[in-house]
Amino acid sequence: MEKKSLYHSHDKHYVAVDSIIFGFNDNELKLKLIKRKFEPCKGQWSLMGGFVRKNESLEEAAYRILEDLTGHKDIYLEQLYAYGNVNRDSEDRVISVAYYALIKINEGEEEVGKKYGAKWFSIDKIPPLIFDHEEMVEKAKKRLRRKTIIQPIGFELLPEKFTIPQLQKLYEAIHEKKLDKRNFRKKVLSMDVLTKLEEKDKKSSKRGAFLYKFDKDKYDYLVNEKGALFEIK
């Protein structure tokens, strides 16, 4: 008689990934949500997520689902936390591993959004969410605040070219507080990781503001070779 593996004597569970997708537009931090098209909780707002396939890792599943539902590739993605409350999903026993993603909002994603019923919400105007998704969002917001102080991940939310005032508005939106204009400018320029361009953004004033780019290669060199730190408080 063939001997069964010990694994067969244990319960099996579903494993899912849920993504807290942050964007930045109109000086506001945004969250992308999807209207659920199946039960349970059909018609209610949800984070974007799905089940992990047998032949893929958690990270591969997270990237696949994000690309399918948003059209974005090569985006910043970080594992956040695992949620395994026994009754978190009313349909079955589902363990979800949450990730948060940072993407640049652009016009190209509009058609994908319509297809899946996805919509951007201002972070302070989020509708009620299913299951434990609100808890996931709150945890992701706290992680984002901590990480943007010590790592330059905030640039993942900005266009390739940006102004210092735009960068400040981003940090104010993430940290939900006003920052001193002079001190912020002095701090970010002192880190020597921004390249000033000859171009100006004249949308907000006739005089305009110079555009900058984040120099990732220089940042990596300063961190790895000089032991420099990215720090905005």
Secondary structure, DSSP 4 states (H G I P E B T S, - for coil): -PPPPGGGGS---EEEEEEEEEEEETTEEEEEEEE--SSSSTTSEE-EEEEPPTTS-HHHHHHHHHHHHH---S-EEEEEEEE--TTSSSSS-EEEEEEEEE----GGGHHHHHHHTEEEEETTSPPPBSTTHHHHHHHHHHHHHHHHHHSGGGGGGS-SSB-HHHHHHHHHHHHTS---HHHHHHHHHHTT-EEEEEEEE-SS-SS-EEEEEE-HHHHHHHHHHH-------
